[in-house]
Amino acid sequence: MTIVKNLIIFVSLIIKIVSSEDTVESLENVINKAVQDSLNYVVPTDARRYKPKNTTIKDYGSYDFVIIGGGTTGSVIASRLSEEKNFTVLVLEAGEFANDGVLKIPKYAFTGWRSDYNWGFKSIPQTTACLGVVNNQCVYPRGRGVGGTTLMNGLIYDRGSPEIYNIYARHVGDDSWSYDNILKYFKKSENFHWTNPKAPVDLDYHGKGGLLDVQQQVPDIRLNELFLQANRELGIPIKDYNGREHLGGTIVQIYTRNGRRLDAGTAFVKPFLNRRNLKVLTSSYVTKIVFNERKVAESVIFTNRGNIYRVKASKEVILSAGSVSSPQILMLSGIGPRKHLKKLGIKVLEDLEVGTKFLDQPGTKNFMFTSTYPSSTQTLKQQIQDFLNGTGILTSATISQGDSFLRMLYKNRGLSDLEVICDLGSPGELDVKTVGWKNETYQELWGKNKLAVSFSLRHLYPISVGTIRLKSSDPYDYPLIDPNYLSDEKNEDIEVLYQGLQLVFRLAETPAFRKINMTYASGPLSACKEHPFKSKKYWYCFLRQVSLTAAHPVATCSMGRSRHSGAVVDSELRVFGVKGLRVADASVLPKLIDGHTAVPCIMIGEKISDTIKKRYTRRG
């Protein structure tokens, strides 16, 4: 009864709080325009839009803390540091604040991948993955705006396995990174609502009263029930994956408020913009961190609306530009691999392995099955009406919310290595443009299937290692991203995904899914025609064709005990060899989270804010 009562209260609040300015007609226009704009969008290939017309450097004053990047972690740090009235905080963000348009509608926020809210990065051409994409270049979505990639991601609230944090603690020799010690930071930021009584939840591991609302989609759909029952029939337990254990089948938790996307900027920054000691300067592109003769980070050079400025940091510069841009800015500032910097004519300040270890999760989307599962008869107008009441399919990035975190190959690591997401639907024109599928790949796999039960796979803990390198010493050139997916010599990474495909076939054959007569929908892929259809060699070839990024990169500014181990920052995220500079974002994580990265990034922001506060408030 308590759960049902709380659900009624929560939904009633949703109905009261929804903006009176939104109507079915206005949101229908917003959606249609956003889809068309996204289809027509020209994706940038560099950052020259930020190049100043006036090259005379102007003074922008001094702040105690200058935060480079108002993304997921940067938003949290800005919010928490500005709680101290004696601190002055400046956030330099290249993008803008998200408006209340289509990005707030979870189901359509992927239109943001082809908009000014995405940097538009692509990998260099790959040889072992992304082969079904134009030029073999994986698209690499990275958020550009206050809130970062939480502006346009899949919204899944996922901390990863407790054990991964114990691994971090041992790796850096600092027990403050153990799960028992960082759980309080996850709970601090969270405001959990148990909106689906059927979803497994362990309330002891969730927070209440934080700035980030977390819930399950309302209402639940039958496909979730079928997916969880199929998991049970294969012996997979059903659990709260953010509880004591990460492994098992589940209904995902998502960070939405009133059915709307709750990006980090909206949750942590917007409510506090009236603080006199906090300034968020958008359209600000950082080109360099400047150090004095004692190697203290004393100022930051940035452009803003045609001009170039220098702002001083009296206490610290905090670099929070993400796993792609943080290493780029460090290297442009003279901190990075000596050989690489000298080759580009950049004066070397510190020889550190910046960008040398780039870890990310490969996966595949839309492994599709036809079925007798009924299609929705709702019109877009009806879906929008539900959305205005905080319910329905528009309130989630995926129609279904079934998910499993599994251990396939690495049985002794205590971590999950495979994620299986169950959804409904098939790629359309916008998906083709967003990912950049080759036409023949799209037509052969998905062109004839408009409605299907689909599965997405992610290898959560691969061993293949890539790099981030500068293209040139020009700060307006995009960096060279080489994820190097599925490249390990023993084929362990692709084997995990292959075993995932076999698991999906077993799920389809369970009594639960036989109720809807699931049948694999796609025929042979011509790029793999030399292999017998559905043979192991065929599936290996298939996976190299359809593999994509999960967009959860880490380790490019890795945390560790010393620079001699290849680390860039210590356990308090201070850059080795210099003073007054920290890096705080996913780039500091030395190993992959066996899950999604947005929520760990929020935790990093909470943790490092406490560390900084303790240091400077102790001084008085």
Wavefront OBJ file of the C-alpha trace (Angstrom):
o trace
v 0.000 0.000 0.000
v 2.873 2.391 0.798
v 4.275 2.063 -2.730
v 0.858 2.662 -4.318
v 0.225 5.665 -2.055
v 3.602 7.175 -2.918
v 2.929 6.577 -6.617
v -0.411 8.409 -6.419
v 1.202 11.367 -4.629
v 4.077 11.467 -7.129
v 1.789 11.385 -10.177
v -0.466 14.066 -8.683
v 2.560 16.312 -8.212
v 3.524 15.664 -11.817
v 0.137 16.846 -13.057
v 0.333 20.021 -10.967
v 3.889 20.978 -11.900
v 3.801 20.531 -15.705
v 4.190 23.894 -17.397
v 0.917 25.523 -18.370
v 2.649 26.856 -21.475
v 2.900 23.390 -23.045
v -0.031 22.169 -25.099
v -0.515 19.128 -27.284
v -0.330 21.300 -30.383
v 2.779 23.226 -29.321
v 4.696 20.065 -28.412
v 3.624 18.338 -31.617
v 5.113 21.271 -33.531
v 8.275 21.127 -31.411
v 8.726 17.413 -32.129
v 8.070 17.641 -35.860
v 10.405 20.611 -36.243
v 13.160 18.961 -34.196
v 13.027 15.782 -36.267
v 13.198 17.742 -39.516
v 15.984 20.003 -38.227
v 17.934 16.948 -37.123
v 17.585 15.313 -40.538
v 18.849 18.485 -42.230
v 21.609 19.288 -39.736
v 25.169 19.579 -41.036
v 27.443 17.937 -38.472
v 30.573 20.027 -37.732
v 34.033 18.559 -38.297
v 35.960 21.079 -36.197
v 35.487 23.876 -33.655
v 36.240 26.831 -35.925
v 32.923 28.423 -35.050
v 34.691 29.503 -31.837
v 37.703 31.102 -33.504
v 37.842 34.759 -32.386
v 37.668 37.670 -34.784
v 39.582 39.851 -32.333
v 42.891 38.216 -31.307
v 43.765 40.721 -28.567
v 43.479 38.898 -25.232
v 41.134 40.688 -22.838
v 41.120 40.366 -19.062
v 38.138 38.528 -17.556
v 39.065 39.076 -13.931
v 39.712 36.488 -11.252
v 37.707 33.736 -9.559
v 38.662 31.300 -6.824
v 37.709 28.340 -8.990
v 37.516 28.189 -12.763
v 35.679 25.080 -13.965
v 36.349 24.156 -17.588
v 33.208 22.408 -18.786
v 29.675 22.596 -17.434
v 28.897 18.984 -18.282
v 27.716 16.175 -16.038
v 30.489 16.419 -13.442
v 31.184 20.124 -13.886
v 27.553 20.978 -13.142
v 27.713 19.145 -9.821
v 31.014 20.770 -8.822
v 29.724 24.242 -9.692
v 26.615 23.648 -7.613
v 28.432 22.293 -4.571
v 31.372 24.724 -4.479
v 29.065 27.718 -4.812
v 27.292 26.553 -1.647
v 30.280 28.124 0.122
v 29.516 31.840 0.115
v 33.203 32.732 0.391
v 34.056 30.868 -2.838
v 33.707 32.509 -6.241
v 33.070 30.062 -9.078
v 33.209 30.546 -12.845
v 32.042 27.829 -15.243
v 33.283 28.040 -18.832
v 30.938 26.044 -21.073
v 31.196 25.882 -24.860
v 27.510 25.119 -25.351
v 24.334 26.688 -24.056
v 21.652 25.886 -21.529
v 19.115 23.451 -22.924
v 15.755 25.009 -23.603
v 12.507 23.286 -22.683
v 12.026 21.983 -26.209
v 12.482 18.526 -27.626
v 15.487 17.642 -25.454
v 13.149 17.507 -22.471
v 11.075 14.800 -24.176
v 13.061 11.620 -23.469
v 11.788 9.656 -26.470
v 12.925 12.365 -28.897
v 16.058 13.627 -27.215
v 18.253 11.592 -29.578
v 17.460 14.294 -32.124
v 20.092 16.130 -30.102
v 22.746 13.879 -31.632
v 22.315 15.900 -34.821
v 22.125 19.378 -33.327
v 24.270 22.065 -31.744
v 23.992 20.172 -28.452
v 26.424 17.534 -29.774
v 30.061 18.158 -30.682
v 29.708 15.847 -33.678
v 32.891 13.868 -33.028
v 33.720 10.803 -35.117
v 36.413 8.203 -34.677
v 39.209 7.724 -37.141
v 38.374 4.891 -39.606
v 38.283 1.540 -37.822
v 39.414 -1.882 -39.024
v 37.830 -4.158 -36.407
v 34.484 -2.479 -35.633
v 31.947 0.035 -37.014
v 32.454 -1.504 -40.469
v 28.787 -1.064 -41.416
v 29.065 2.706 -40.970
v 30.112 5.187 -43.673
v 33.925 5.394 -43.852
v 34.091 2.897 -40.974
v 33.935 5.876 -38.599
v 32.021 5.427 -35.360
v 29.939 8.462 -34.477
v 30.945 9.680 -31.043
v 28.167 11.639 -29.314
v 29.442 14.060 -26.661
v 27.150 16.656 -25.161
v 27.842 20.330 -25.790
v 25.902 22.409 -23.307
v 25.254 22.851 -19.604
v 24.583 19.300 -18.480
v 26.897 17.683 -21.028
v 25.925 14.317 -22.444
v 22.996 14.026 -20.011
v 21.273 16.402 -22.446
v 20.807 13.589 -24.961
v 21.700 10.192 -23.490
v 19.510 7.185 -22.671
v 18.774 8.389 -19.104
v 19.599 5.070 -17.429
v 20.446 5.585 -13.766
v 23.221 3.044 -13.253
v 26.127 3.072 -10.809
v 27.875 -0.090 -11.983
v 28.941 -2.960 -9.733
v 29.990 -2.177 -6.154
v 33.147 -4.190 -6.809
v 34.424 -1.801 -9.497
v 34.858 0.902 -6.854
v 36.786 -1.486 -4.628
v 39.015 -2.149 -7.646
v 39.525 1.605 -8.025
v 40.405 1.937 -4.345
v 43.039 -0.786 -4.587
v 44.367 0.647 -7.848
v 44.973 4.115 -6.392
v 45.780 3.009 -2.840
v 42.997 5.152 -1.387
v 40.087 3.522 0.433
v 37.945 6.638 0.012
v 37.135 5.273 -3.471
v 35.757 1.970 -2.108
v 32.055 1.319 -2.556
v 31.298 1.590 1.149
v 32.816 5.071 1.151
v 31.322 6.437 -2.061
v 27.781 5.087 -1.607
v 26.946 8.193 0.445
v 27.703 10.370 -2.592
v 25.369 8.378 -4.826
v 22.638 8.707 -2.210
v 23.351 12.409 -1.602
v 22.474 13.412 -5.153
v 19.476 11.083 -5.547
v 15.782 11.699 -4.965
v 14.327 8.239 -5.561
v 10.665 7.566 -6.379
v 9.437 3.952 -6.527
v 6.899 4.482 -9.301
v 6.610 0.886 -10.534
v 5.566 -1.568 -7.790
v 6.627 -4.491 -10.022
v 10.208 -3.234 -10.321
v 12.767 -4.676 -7.893
v 14.050 -1.979 -5.517
v 16.369 -2.117 -2.493
v 15.553 1.127 -0.699
v 18.560 0.882 1.632
v 20.771 1.741 -1.349
v 18.799 4.754 -2.561
v 18.712 8.385 -1.503
v 15.817 10.705 -0.841
v 15.801 14.481 -1.083
v 18.718 14.901 -3.497
v 18.704 17.134 -6.560
v 18.410 14.301 -9.118
v 14.962 12.715 -9.377
v 15.030 8.996 -10.197
v 12.039 6.808 -11.040
v 10.773 4.018 -13.265
v 8.737 4.757 -16.367
v 4.990 5.081 -15.788
v 3.067 3.044 -16.735
v 4.815 -0.304 -17.078
v 4.266 -2.246 -20.325
v 3.711 -5.963 -20.910
v 6.982 -6.378 -22.825
v 8.849 -5.662 -19.586
v 6.975 -8.493 -17.864
v 7.778 -10.899 -20.695
v 11.451 -9.929 -20.631
v 11.780 -10.400 -16.867
v 9.920 -13.720 -17.007
v 12.233 -14.886 -19.807
v 15.191 -13.976 -17.604
v 13.756 -16.025 -14.744
v 13.226 -18.991 -17.054
v 16.935 -18.891 -17.929
v 17.883 -18.743 -14.254
v 18.764 -15.043 -14.257
v 17.698 -13.421 -10.974
v 15.612 -10.242 -10.944
v 17.219 -7.538 -8.818
v 17.666 -3.848 -8.182
v 20.868 -3.367 -10.172
v 21.705 -0.318 -8.055
v 21.391 -2.340 -4.871
v 23.700 -4.852 -3.239
v 24.481 -6.584 -6.549
v 24.630 -5.329 -10.117
v 24.021 -8.681 -11.804
v 20.547 -9.715 -12.920
v 17.480 -8.732 -14.890
v 15.679 -5.538 -14.000
v 13.426 -2.632 -14.900
v 15.707 0.344 -15.369
v 15.610 3.450 -13.241
v 15.763 6.739 -15.141
v 16.486 10.337 -14.138
v 13.361 12.201 -15.119
v 11.140 14.711 -13.350
v 7.478 15.010 -14.274
v 8.230 12.634 -17.152
v 10.819 15.065 -18.537
v 14.534 14.600 -18.981
v 16.442 15.848 -15.960
v 19.897 16.705 -17.275
v 22.695 17.582 -14.857
v 22.481 21.289 -15.676
v 18.772 21.437 -14.908
v 19.188 19.432 -11.700
v 22.341 20.968 -10.247
v 22.908 24.403 -11.825
v 19.677 26.085 -12.916
v 18.141 26.221 -9.408
v 21.159 28.178 -8.142
v 21.895 30.671 -10.896
v 20.820 33.448 -8.546
v 23.856 32.847 -6.330
v 26.072 35.899 -6.526
v 29.234 33.807 -6.264
v 28.381 31.572 -9.260
v 28.725 32.584 -12.898
v 28.085 30.251 -15.825
v 29.506 31.671 -19.041
v 28.193 29.815 -22.083
v 29.622 29.935 -25.628
v 33.064 29.803 -24.002
v 35.667 27.621 -25.715
v 38.858 26.947 -23.754
v 42.066 26.806 -25.786
v 44.730 26.596 -23.071
v 45.534 26.464 -19.365
v 48.401 28.824 -18.482
v 51.016 27.991 -15.827
v 53.514 30.254 -14.096
v 57.215 29.493 -13.615
v 56.405 27.367 -10.537
v 54.048 25.212 -12.621
v 50.957 26.573 -10.912
v 47.823 26.782 -13.065
v 47.126 30.474 -12.788
v 44.780 31.287 -15.657
v 42.682 29.976 -18.535
v 42.511 31.271 -22.109
v 39.087 31.046 -23.742
v 37.071 32.532 -26.568
v 33.575 33.919 -26.243
v 31.419 35.394 -28.999
v 34.257 36.588 -31.210
v 36.669 37.700 -28.477
v 39.477 35.981 -26.579
v 39.909 36.285 -22.818
v 42.183 35.327 -19.948
v 40.619 34.595 -16.554
v 42.693 34.010 -13.415
v 42.080 31.236 -10.891
v 43.217 32.215 -7.394
v 42.711 28.740 -5.938
v 42.267 26.065 -8.637
v 41.452 25.281 -12.221
v 39.147 22.263 -12.453
v 39.156 20.595 -15.864
v 35.840 18.834 -16.476
v 35.518 18.724 -20.250
v 34.992 14.957 -20.571
v 37.003 11.961 -21.738
v 37.594 13.439 -25.203
v 38.096 17.144 -24.536
v 39.895 17.034 -21.172
v 42.926 15.220 -22.638
v 42.797 17.544 -25.647
v 43.012 20.654 -23.439
v 45.787 19.163 -21.300
v 47.895 18.347 -24.355
v 47.314 21.784 -25.883
v 48.556 23.182 -22.549
v 51.784 21.174 -22.669
v 50.782 18.224 -20.487
v 50.922 14.919 -22.322
v 53.209 12.366 -23.987
v 56.499 14.124 -24.717
v 57.049 12.517 -28.115
v 53.552 13.390 -29.341
v 53.682 17.001 -28.154
v 57.154 17.651 -29.559
v 56.072 16.260 -32.924
v 53.342 18.924 -33.028
v 55.618 21.722 -31.838
v 53.964 22.078 -28.420
v 56.279 23.003 -25.545
v 56.297 20.158 -23.020
v 55.454 21.187 -19.467
v 54.897 17.679 -18.065
v 55.453 14.313 -19.732
v 52.332 12.359 -18.728
v 50.378 9.584 -20.459
v 47.411 11.788 -21.324
v 45.102 10.139 -23.858
v 47.264 7.028 -24.059
v 44.633 4.769 -22.521
v 41.162 5.217 -23.998
v 38.643 2.638 -22.804
v 35.077 2.393 -24.053
v 32.280 -0.125 -24.477
v 31.401 -1.519 -27.909
v 27.923 -2.763 -28.592
v 25.290 -3.436 -31.202
v 21.771 -2.053 -31.543
v 18.535 -3.401 -32.952
v 19.041 -7.170 -33.058
v 15.479 -7.681 -34.218
v 12.700 -10.261 -33.962
v 9.262 -10.167 -35.543
v 6.467 -11.091 -33.167
v 2.765 -10.907 -32.496
v 3.320 -8.256 -29.833
v 0.680 -5.607 -30.575
v 1.763 -2.274 -31.966
v 0.604 0.898 -30.280
v -2.546 2.447 -31.684
v -1.826 5.795 -30.069
v -1.407 8.837 -32.247
v 1.378 11.307 -31.546
v -1.215 13.679 -30.085
v -2.344 11.005 -27.632
v 1.250 10.241 -26.683
v 1.850 13.941 -26.034
v -1.266 14.149 -23.864
v 0.118 11.305 -21.737
v 3.469 13.089 -21.617
v 1.822 16.252 -20.292
v 0.522 14.088 -17.436
v 4.005 12.696 -16.806
v 3.266 9.225 -18.197
v 3.503 7.177 -21.381
v 6.115 6.173 -23.913
v 7.461 9.686 -24.510
v 8.752 9.787 -20.925
v 11.500 7.268 -21.657
v 14.284 7.101 -24.238
v 13.182 3.542 -25.062
v 9.668 2.128 -25.262
v 10.510 -0.884 -23.105
v 12.581 -0.700 -19.936
v 13.792 -4.296 -19.659
v 17.518 -4.630 -18.997
v 19.954 -7.301 -17.833
v 23.493 -7.036 -16.488
v 25.257 -10.359 -16.910
v 28.584 -12.112 -16.517
v 29.426 -14.098 -19.654
v 33.171 -14.636 -20.005
v 35.016 -13.217 -17.007
v 33.510 -15.321 -14.239
v 36.139 -14.480 -11.623
v 36.143 -10.677 -11.837
v 33.083 -9.963 -9.730
v 31.827 -7.642 -12.466
v 29.209 -7.752 -15.193
v 30.574 -7.826 -18.735
v 27.373 -7.827 -20.823
v 24.265 -5.655 -20.905
v 21.145 -6.764 -22.791
v 18.465 -4.124 -23.376
v 15.031 -5.159 -24.657
v 13.052 -2.610 -26.665
v 10.373 -2.282 -29.311
v 10.859 -0.747 -32.740
v 13.348 -0.526 -35.586
v 15.730 2.127 -36.931
v 14.250 4.821 -39.132
v 15.606 7.582 -41.338
v 16.856 9.629 -38.393
v 18.686 6.616 -36.939
v 20.379 6.016 -40.282
v 21.643 9.596 -40.427
v 22.551 9.748 -36.743
v 24.678 6.605 -36.805
v 25.734 6.948 -40.435
v 24.773 3.429 -41.504
v 25.821 2.383 -44.973
v 22.669 2.037 -47.051
v 23.215 -1.650 -47.816
v 23.711 -2.448 -44.122
v 20.513 -0.678 -43.151
v 18.409 -2.148 -45.958
v 19.552 -5.735 -45.395
v 19.088 -5.709 -41.635
v 16.229 -3.330 -40.904
v 14.741 -1.853 -44.074
v 11.746 -4.205 -44.211
v 10.998 -4.403 -40.489
v 9.063 -1.457 -39.119
v 7.964 -2.963 -35.803
v 9.880 -5.621 -33.945
v 11.079 -6.658 -30.537
v 14.709 -5.605 -30.558
v 17.724 -6.237 -28.376
v 20.808 -4.110 -27.891
v 24.042 -5.559 -26.542
v 26.933 -3.815 -24.814
v 30.251 -5.278 -23.784
v 30.676 -3.521 -20.463
v 34.262 -4.424 -19.603
v 36.359 -4.946 -22.759
v 40.137 -5.239 -22.798
v 40.823 -3.473 -26.126
v 42.561 -0.115 -25.634
v 42.366 2.977 -27.845
v 43.847 6.479 -27.763
v 43.042 10.181 -27.938
v 45.635 12.251 -29.804
v 45.811 15.796 -31.122
v 45.360 16.255 -34.840
v 47.521 19.387 -34.680
v 48.518 22.188 -32.323
v 45.491 24.151 -33.553
v 42.963 24.204 -30.669
v 40.078 24.384 -33.150
v 40.904 21.023 -34.737
v 38.952 18.111 -33.305
v 41.149 15.475 -31.645
v 41.812 12.072 -33.200
v 39.602 9.476 -31.506
v 40.663 5.857 -31.937
v 38.538 3.523 -29.769
v 40.151 0.443 -31.343
v 37.122 -1.700 -30.496
v 37.229 -5.515 -30.682
v 40.951 -5.488 -31.460
v 42.359 -7.780 -28.766
v 44.459 -10.631 -30.148
v 42.508 -13.432 -28.458
v 39.103 -12.136 -29.648
v 37.811 -12.065 -26.080
v 35.903 -8.823 -26.610
v 33.986 -10.026 -29.642
v 33.401 -13.377 -27.924
v 31.471 -11.614 -25.141
v 29.167 -10.012 -27.724
v 28.838 -13.331 -29.569
v 27.781 -15.047 -26.357
v 25.342 -12.189 -25.876
v 23.745 -12.960 -29.250
v 23.410 -16.613 -28.273
v 21.768 -15.552 -25.029
v 19.272 -13.422 -26.956
v 18.321 -16.452 -29.063
v 17.809 -18.444 -25.852
v 15.630 -15.655 -24.456
v 13.536 -15.719 -27.639
v 12.952 -19.450 -27.163
v 11.708 -19.218 -23.566
v 8.033 -19.940 -22.828
v 7.570 -16.253 -21.980
v 8.641 -14.985 -25.396
v 7.093 -17.917 -27.273
v 3.764 -16.383 -26.266
v 4.410 -13.671 -28.856
v 5.989 -15.972 -31.491
v 9.362 -14.247 -31.770
v 11.350 -14.976 -34.947
v 14.716 -13.529 -35.935
v 13.870 -10.889 -38.532
v 17.015 -10.235 -40.570
v 18.459 -12.249 -43.412
v 22.147 -12.719 -44.223
v 24.346 -9.639 -44.354
v 26.080 -9.475 -47.731
v 29.273 -8.139 -46.136
v 29.522 -11.527 -44.394
v 28.378 -13.730 -47.291
v 31.591 -15.787 -47.267
v 30.455 -17.357 -43.970
v 27.506 -19.753 -43.506
v 24.512 -17.841 -42.173
v 24.288 -17.986 -38.352
v 27.629 -19.761 -38.013
v 30.046 -18.443 -35.406
v 32.254 -16.937 -38.122
v 29.186 -15.245 -39.602
v 28.252 -13.701 -36.245
v 31.812 -12.505 -35.648
v 31.694 -10.799 -39.047
v 28.202 -9.458 -38.323
v 29.311 -7.966 -35.004
v 32.255 -6.172 -36.581
v 29.826 -4.664 -39.107
v 27.123 -3.478 -36.718
v 29.198 -2.647 -33.641
v 28.953 0.927 -32.380
v 30.032 2.945 -29.389
v 28.078 2.852 -26.156
v 29.603 6.320 -25.578
v 30.920 5.567 -22.091
v 34.629 6.448 -22.474
v 37.020 6.610 -19.521
v 40.717 6.553 -18.538
v 42.185 9.221 -20.834
v 43.394 11.170 -17.761
v 43.661 8.102 -15.579
v 43.842 8.171 -11.796
v 46.662 6.232 -10.136
v 49.328 6.086 -7.438
v 52.082 7.761 -9.432
v 52.973 9.132 -12.829
v 55.345 6.194 -13.279
v 52.357 3.828 -13.494
v 50.946 5.792 -16.431
v 48.563 7.830 -14.296
v 47.774 11.487 -14.953
v 46.074 12.408 -11.650
v 46.305 11.209 -8.050
v 43.411 9.944 -5.925
v 42.361 13.553 -5.221
v 42.359 14.160 -8.990
v 45.342 16.540 -8.882
v 47.469 16.482 -12.034
v 50.943 15.111 -11.357
v 53.839 17.545 -11.654
v 51.821 20.775 -11.501
v 49.833 22.660 -8.883
v 46.385 24.174 -8.820
v 44.915 21.850 -11.458
v 42.519 18.938 -11.095
v 40.692 16.844 -13.660
v 37.204 15.747 -12.638
v 35.114 13.729 -15.092
v 34.950 10.182 -16.485
v 38.458 10.539 -17.924
v 39.997 9.964 -14.469
v 38.464 6.506 -13.991
v 41.354 4.043 -14.496
v 39.114 1.171 -15.583
v 35.696 0.967 -17.197
v 32.537 1.122 -15.153
v 30.695 -2.128 -15.885
v 27.610 -0.084 -16.632
v 26.719 3.468 -17.631
v 28.883 6.467 -16.773
v 26.595 9.462 -16.151
v 25.764 8.620 -12.543
v 29.389 7.782 -11.618
v 30.290 11.194 -13.095
v 27.794 12.814 -10.733
v 29.344 10.863 -7.859
v 32.813 12.129 -8.857
v 31.459 15.672 -8.721
v 30.011 15.138 -5.257
v 33.165 13.473 -3.932
v 35.720 15.947 -5.270
v 33.595 18.910 -4.165
v 33.787 17.621 -0.599
v 37.554 17.172 -0.946
v 38.016 20.737 -2.192
v 35.717 22.225 0.445
v 37.588 20.480 3.246
v 40.894 21.816 2.010
v 39.958 25.457 1.617
v 37.421 25.899 4.399
v 39.970 24.451 6.833
v 42.196 27.394 5.962
v 39.355 29.680 6.913
l 1 2 3 4 5 6 7 8 9 10 11 12 13 14 15 16 17 18 19 20 21 22 23 24 25 26 27 28 29 30 31 32 33 34 35 36 37 38 39 40 41 42 43 44 45 46 47 48 49 50 51 52 53 54 55 56 57 58 59 60 61 62 63 64 65 66 67 68 69 70 71 72 73 74 75 76 77 78 79 80 81 82 83 84 85 86 87 88 89 90 91 92 93 94 95 96 97 98 99 100 101 102 103 104 105 106 107 108 109 110 111 112 113 114 115 116 117 118 119 120 121 122 123 124 125 126 127 128 129 130 131 132 133 134 135 136 137 138 139 140 141 142 143 144 145 146 147 148 149 150 151 152 153 154 155 156 157 158 159 160 161 162 163 164 165 166 167 168 169 170 171 172 173 174 175 176 177 178 179 180 181 182 183 184 185 186 187 188 189 190 191 192 193 194 195 196 197 198 199 200 201 202 203 204 205 206 207 208 209 210 211 212 213 214 215 216 217 218 219 220 221 222 223 224 225 226 227 228 229 230 231 232 233 234 235 236 237 238 239 240 241 242 243 244 245 246 247 248 249 250 251 252 253 254 255 256 257 258 259 260 261 262 263 264 265 266 267 268 269 270 271 272 273 274 275 276 277 278 279 280 281 282 283 284 285 286 287 288 289 290 291 292 293 294 295 296 297 298 299 300 301 302 303 304 305 306 307 308 309 310 311 312 313 314 315 316 317 318 319 320 321 322 323 324 325 326 327 328 329 330 331 332 333 334 335 336 337 338 339 340 341 342 343 344 345 346 347 348 349 350 351 352 353 354 355 356 357 358 359 360 361 362 363 364 365 366 367 368 369 370 371 372 373 374 375 376 377 378 379 380 381 382 383 384 385 386 387 388 389 390 391 392 393 394 395 396 397 398 399 400 401 402 403 404 405 406 407 408 409 410 411 412 413 414 415 416 417 418 419 420 421 422 423 424 425 426 427 428 429 430 431 432 433 434 435 436 437 438 439 440 441 442 443 444 445 446 447 448 449 450 451 452 453 454 455 456 457 458 459 460 461 462 463 464 465 466 467 468 469 470 471 472 473 474 475 476 477 478 479 480 481 482 483 484 485 486 487 488 489 490 491 492 493 494 495 496 497 498 499 500 501 502 503 504 505 506 507 508 509 510 511 512 513 514 515 516 517 518 519 520 521 522 523 524 525 526 527 528 529 530 531 532 533 534 535 536 537 538 539 540 541 542 543 544 545 546 547 548 549 550 551 552 553 554 555 556 557 558 559 560 561 562 563 564 565 566 567 568 569 570 571 572 573 574 575 576 577 578 579 580 581 582 583 584 585 586 587 588 589 590 591 592 593 594 595 596 597 598 599 600 601 602 603 604 605 606 607 608 609 610 611 612 613 614 615 616 617 618 619 620
